[in-house]
Amino acid sequence: MIVAELSANHGHKLELALESVRAAAAAGADAIKIQTYTADTITLDCDSPDFIVGGGTLWDGRTLHNLYEEAFTPWEWHEAIFAEAEKAGIKCFSTPFDKTAVDFLEELGNPIMKIASFEITDIPLIRYAALKGKPMVISTGIATLEDIELAVKTCRQAGNEDITLLKCTSAYPAPIEAANILTMDDMAVRFGVKAGLSDHTTGSEVALTAVSLGATMVEKHFILDRSIGGPDAAFSMEAADFAQMVRDIRKVEEGAQNICRAALGQIFYPSDASTISGRQFCRSLYVAEDIKAGETFTEQNLRSVRPGYGLHPKHLPDLLGKKAVRDLCKGERMKLEYARY
């Protein structure tokens, strides 16, 4: 399956989003993917240092909340985008970023649940999505081997065996030399799942290499024209180049080989999370509202959000219902010692 990732490439104009759906279909995509979140469901409206982007990205100096306010796809557009995709003869599915997004997408008949790279640590979200029984597609860009193992285990414990792992390099744009496509094949064998590619390089070499090695899905950021601008424009593929990539992939599927040696790299799973580029943008637990000592932790005042400096989200179910041992401020990183029965 060749997936055109619309992401933020709509300039906050619905007609541009619908035109992009039609263009993706004309370019030969099998599906178009959108993202379902708001700034408030993905992060906190907070300007403390943890919530200001840094690290040499395209978005340095902005708060996460401000960035996602620009990048999100309005939920009221979703029904029209899904309908346009059906009319154009391609699938449409989305990436939910919290439970409310999962529920909303279920109402729309969303056929696939995609978990973004930075949400692979959000185990409660993965469990909730997997329980819906839809195929699960999980990107692994900032994941350690332990992260991937836990995500796959969570899906299976929820009774969901339809899992596709996408090899991904979470750099924007990503250099070909960091692709390590050989890891894609290893994931399929190691975890007994389908495997594919979520590609942030600017060309098609990595995608073609992945298909040559058996990728079942290739996801690529798609934009009508980079002059539209926006947070993702710099590493998105324009319609004409996307169409050429699709033609080349179809040739590979027919038996032609197209291997980019630089993209093969090695089988590589980072073991030290602190060394992973972009890891700071994954999910973790933060205090979402001011809390007084003795107050109970709830899903409203303790949340799994971006960035990733707080406590691992896998601890959320155990913390809910416990009480704060001291006053806590909105935007504080959660720690296990802040809670007691």
C-alpha positions as CSV (number, residue, x, y, z in Angstrom):
1,M,0.0,0.0,0.0
2,I,1.3,3.4,-1.0
3,V,0.1,6.1,1.5
4,A,0.2,9.8,0.9
5,E,0.5,11.6,4.2
6,L,-1.3,14.9,4.1
7,S,-0.2,16.0,7.6
8,A,-0.2,19.8,7.8
9,N,0.1,20.3,4.1
10,H,-3.3,22.0,3.6
11,G,-2.6,25.6,4.7
12,H,-5.8,25.5,6.9
13,K,-7.9,25.6,3.7
14,L,-10.5,22.8,3.3
15,E,-10.6,23.0,-0.4
16,L,-6.8,22.7,-0.5
17,A,-7.1,19.5,1.6
18,L,-9.8,18.1,-0.8
19,E,-7.7,19.0,-3.8
20,S,-4.8,17.2,-2.2
21,V,-6.9,14.1,-1.9
22,R,-7.8,14.2,-5.6
23,A,-4.2,14.8,-6.5
24,A,-2.9,11.9,-4.4
25,A,-5.4,9.6,-6.1
26,A,-4.4,10.9,-9.5
27,A,-0.7,10.3,-8.6
28,G,-1.5,6.6,-7.9
29,A,-1.6,6.5,-4.1
30,D,-3.6,3.7,-2.6
31,A,-4.6,5.8,0.4
32,I,-4.3,9.2,2.0
33,K,-3.6,9.7,5.7
34,I,-4.5,12.6,7.9
35,Q,-3.8,13.3,11.6
36,T,-6.5,13.7,14.3
37,Y,-5.5,15.9,17.1
38,T,-5.8,19.5,18.4
39,A,-3.0,21.4,20.1
40,D,-4.7,20.7,23.4
41,T,-5.0,16.9,22.9
42,I,-1.4,16.5,21.9
43,T,0.4,18.8,24.3
44,L,-0.1,21.4,27.0
45,D,-0.5,25.2,26.5
46,C,2.7,25.8,28.4
47,D,5.8,27.9,27.7
48,S,8.2,26.3,30.2
49,P,11.5,25.2,28.7
50,D,10.3,21.6,28.3
51,F,7.6,22.8,25.9
52,I,9.8,24.9,23.7
53,V,11.2,23.2,20.6
54,G,14.9,22.9,20.3
55,G,17.6,20.5,19.2
56,G,18.3,21.9,15.7
57,T,14.9,21.1,14.2
58,L,12.9,23.1,11.6
59,W,10.7,24.4,14.4
60,D,13.3,25.6,17.0
61,G,12.1,28.4,19.3
62,R,8.4,27.7,19.0
63,T,6.2,26.3,21.7
64,L,4.8,22.8,21.0
65,H,1.3,24.2,21.4
66,N,1.8,27.0,18.9
67,L,3.3,24.6,16.4
68,Y,0.4,22.2,16.6
69,E,-2.1,25.0,16.4
70,E,-0.7,25.6,13.0
71,A,-0.3,22.0,11.9
72,F,-3.6,20.3,13.0
73,T,-6.3,19.3,10.6
74,P,-9.7,20.6,11.9
75,W,-11.9,17.8,13.0
76,E,-14.9,19.3,11.3
77,W,-13.1,18.6,8.0
78,H,-12.6,14.9,8.5
79,E,-16.0,13.8,7.2
80,A,-15.5,15.7,4.0
81,I,-11.9,14.4,3.5
82,F,-13.1,10.8,4.1
83,A,-15.9,11.3,1.6
84,E,-13.6,12.9,-1.0
85,A,-11.2,9.9,-0.7
86,E,-14.0,7.5,-1.3
87,K,-15.2,9.5,-4.3
88,A,-11.7,9.4,-5.7
89,G,-11.4,5.7,-5.2
90,I,-8.7,5.6,-2.5
91,K,-8.7,4.8,1.2
92,C,-8.5,7.4,3.9
93,F,-7.4,6.7,7.4
94,S,-5.9,8.7,10.3
95,T,-3.5,8.9,13.2
96,P,-5.3,9.4,16.5
97,F,-3.3,11.1,19.2
98,D,-5.6,10.5,22.2
99,K,-8.7,8.5,23.2
100,T,-11.1,11.2,22.0
101,A,-9.6,11.0,18.6
102,V,-9.9,7.2,18.5
103,D,-13.6,7.5,19.4
104,F,-14.2,10.2,16.8
105,L,-12.5,8.2,14.1
106,E,-14.5,5.1,15.0
107,E,-17.7,7.2,14.3
108,L,-16.3,8.0,10.8
109,G,-15.6,4.3,10.0
110,N,-11.8,4.9,10.0
111,P,-10.4,1.6,8.6
112,I,-6.8,1.6,10.0
113,M,-5.4,2.9,13.2
114,K,-1.9,4.5,12.7
115,I,0.3,5.2,15.7
116,A,2.9,8.0,15.1
117,S,6.5,7.5,15.9
118,F,6.4,9.9,18.9
119,E,3.4,8.1,20.3
120,I,5.0,4.6,20.4
121,T,5.6,5.2,24.1
122,D,1.9,6.0,24.8
123,I,0.9,2.5,25.8
124,P,-2.6,3.5,27.1
125,L,-3.3,5.0,23.7
126,I,-2.0,2.0,21.8
127,R,-4.1,-0.3,23.9
128,Y,-7.2,1.8,23.5
129,A,-6.8,1.9,19.7
130,A,-5.9,-1.8,19.4
131,L,-9.1,-2.7,21.2
132,K,-11.1,-1.3,18.3
133,G,-10.1,-4.3,16.2
134,K,-8.8,-2.3,13.3
135,P,-5.4,-3.0,11.6
136,M,-2.7,-1.3,13.6
137,V,0.2,0.5,11.9
138,I,3.0,1.7,14.1
139,S,5.9,3.9,13.2
140,T,9.2,3.2,15.1
141,G,11.2,6.4,14.4
142,I,12.3,7.2,18.0
143,A,11.8,3.7,19.4
144,T,14.2,1.4,21.3
145,L,13.9,-2.3,20.9
146,E,12.1,-2.4,24.2
147,D,9.6,0.3,23.0
148,I,8.7,-1.8,19.9
149,E,8.4,-5.0,22.0
150,L,6.0,-3.3,24.4
151,A,3.9,-1.8,21.6
152,V,3.5,-5.1,19.8
153,K,2.8,-6.9,23.1
154,T,0.1,-4.3,24.0
155,C,-1.6,-4.9,20.6
156,R,-1.6,-8.6,21.1
157,Q,-2.8,-8.4,24.7
158,A,-5.8,-6.4,23.3
159,G,-6.5,-9.3,20.9
160,N,-5.2,-7.5,17.9
161,E,-2.8,-9.4,15.7
162,D,-3.1,-7.3,12.5
163,I,0.1,-5.2,13.1
164,T,2.4,-3.4,10.7
165,L,5.6,-1.9,11.9
166,L,7.0,1.0,9.8
167,K,10.8,1.6,9.8
168,C,11.2,5.3,10.2
169,T,14.0,7.8,10.7
170,S,12.6,10.7,12.8
171,A,14.6,13.5,11.2
172,Y,13.0,16.2,9.0
173,P,14.3,15.7,6.3
174,A,16.1,12.4,7.0
175,P,19.4,11.6,5.3
176,I,19.4,8.5,3.2
177,E,22.4,7.2,5.1
178,A,20.3,7.0,8.3
179,A,17.6,4.9,6.7
180,N,18.9,1.5,7.9
181,I,16.3,-0.3,5.8
182,L,17.7,-3.7,6.7
183,T,16.0,-3.1,10.1
184,M,12.6,-3.3,8.3
185,D,13.2,-6.9,7.3
186,D,14.4,-7.8,10.8
187,M,11.3,-6.3,12.4
188,A,9.1,-8.5,10.3
189,V,10.9,-11.7,11.3
190,R,11.7,-10.7,14.9
191,F,8.1,-9.7,15.8
192,G,6.1,-11.8,13.4
193,V,4.4,-8.8,11.8
194,K,4.1,-7.0,8.5
195,A,6.7,-4.3,7.9
196,G,7.0,-1.2,5.8
197,L,8.5,2.3,5.6
198,S,7.5,5.7,6.8
199,D,9.9,7.9,4.8
200,H,11.1,11.4,5.6
201,T,13.9,11.6,3.0
202,T,13.3,14.0,0.1
203,G,13.7,11.5,-2.8
204,S,12.3,8.1,-3.7
205,E,15.4,6.0,-3.3
206,V,14.6,4.8,0.2
207,A,11.0,4.0,-0.7
208,L,12.1,1.9,-3.7
209,T,14.7,0.1,-1.7
210,A,12.1,-0.8,0.9
211,V,9.7,-2.2,-1.7
212,S,12.5,-4.2,-3.2
213,L,13.0,-5.7,0.2
214,G,9.4,-6.6,0.6
215,A,7.7,-3.6,2.3
216,T,4.0,-4.0,2.5
217,M,3.4,-0.3,3.1
218,V,5.2,2.9,2.1
219,E,4.1,6.2,3.7
220,K,5.4,9.5,2.3
221,H,4.5,13.1,3.1
222,F,2.6,14.6,0.2
223,I,2.1,18.2,-0.8
224,L,0.6,19.8,-3.9
225,D,3.3,22.4,-4.1
226,R,5.9,23.3,-1.5
227,S,5.1,27.0,-2.0
228,I,2.0,26.3,0.1
229,G,4.4,26.4,3.0
230,G,3.7,25.0,6.5
231,P,5.6,23.0,9.1
232,D,6.1,19.9,6.9
233,A,6.6,21.4,3.5
234,A,10.4,21.1,3.4
235,F,10.4,17.3,3.6
236,S,7.2,16.6,1.7
237,M,7.1,15.2,-1.8
238,E,5.3,17.3,-4.5
239,A,2.5,15.7,-6.6
240,A,4.6,15.2,-9.8
241,D,7.5,13.5,-7.9
242,F,5.0,11.4,-5.9
243,A,3.4,10.1,-9.2
244,Q,6.9,9.2,-10.5
245,M,7.7,7.4,-7.3
246,V,4.4,5.4,-7.6
247,R,5.3,4.4,-11.2
248,D,8.7,3.3,-10.1
249,I,7.3,1.3,-7.1
250,R,4.9,-0.5,-9.4
251,K,7.8,-1.6,-11.6
252,V,9.6,-2.9,-8.5
253,E,6.4,-4.8,-7.5
254,E,6.5,-6.4,-11.0
255,G,10.0,-7.8,-10.3
256,A,12.4,-5.0,-11.1
257,Q,15.0,-4.4,-8.4
258,N,15.9,-0.9,-7.2
259,I,18.3,-1.0,-4.3
260,C,20.0,2.1,-3.0
261,R,23.0,0.7,-1.1
262,A,23.4,3.8,1.1
263,A,19.8,3.2,2.3
264,L,20.4,-0.4,3.4
265,G,22.6,0.5,6.3
266,Q,22.5,-2.1,9.1
267,I,20.0,-3.8,11.5
268,F,19.9,-1.2,14.2
269,Y,17.8,-0.7,17.3
270,P,19.0,2.1,19.6
271,S,19.4,0.8,23.2
272,D,19.9,4.2,24.9
273,A,16.9,6.4,24.4
274,S,18.9,9.5,25.2
275,T,20.9,9.1,22.0
276,I,17.9,8.9,19.7
277,S,17.4,12.0,17.6
278,G,13.9,13.5,18.2
279,R,13.2,11.3,21.3
280,Q,12.5,14.5,23.2
281,F,9.2,14.9,21.3
282,C,7.7,11.5,22.3
283,R,4.9,11.1,24.8
284,S,5.4,11.2,28.6
285,L,3.4,12.0,31.7
286,Y,2.9,15.7,32.8
287,V,0.8,17.4,35.3
288,A,-1.9,19.0,33.1
289,E,-3.6,21.2,35.8
290,D,-2.4,22.6,39.1
291,I,-2.9,20.0,41.8
292,K,-3.0,20.4,45.5
293,A,-1.4,17.9,47.9
294,G,-3.9,15.2,48.7
295,E,-5.9,15.6,45.4
296,T,-6.5,12.5,43.3
297,F,-4.8,12.0,40.0
298,T,-7.3,11.8,37.1
299,E,-7.2,11.6,33.3
300,Q,-7.8,15.4,33.3
301,N,-5.0,16.5,35.6
302,L,-2.4,13.9,34.6
303,R,-1.9,13.3,30.9
304,S,0.3,11.6,28.4
305,V,1.4,14.5,26.1
306,R,4.4,15.6,24.1
307,P,7.3,16.2,25.0
308,G,9.1,13.2,26.4
309,Y,10.9,14.5,29.4
310,G,8.4,13.1,32.0
311,L,7.5,9.7,33.2
312,H,6.8,6.9,30.8
313,P,3.1,6.7,29.8
314,K,3.0,3.0,30.7
315,H,2.7,4.1,34.3
316,L,-0.5,6.1,33.8
317,P,-3.0,3.3,34.7
318,D,-1.2,2.7,38.0
319,L,-1.1,6.4,38.9
320,L,-4.8,7.2,38.3
321,G,-6.7,7.2,41.5
322,K,-3.6,7.8,43.7
323,K,-3.1,11.1,45.6
324,A,-0.5,13.8,45.2
325,V,2.0,14.0,48.0
326,R,2.6,17.7,47.4
327,D,1.4,20.6,45.4
328,L,2.1,20.2,41.7
329,C,2.0,22.9,38.9
330,K,0.7,22.5,35.4
331,G,3.6,21.6,33.1
332,E,5.6,19.7,35.8
333,R,7.2,16.4,34.8
334,M,5.5,13.6,36.6
335,K,7.5,11.3,38.9
336,L,6.4,8.1,40.6
337,E,7.3,9.5,44.0
338,Y,4.7,12.3,43.6
339,A,1.8,9.7,44.1
340,R,0.6,7.6,47.0
341,Y,-2.6,5.7,48.0
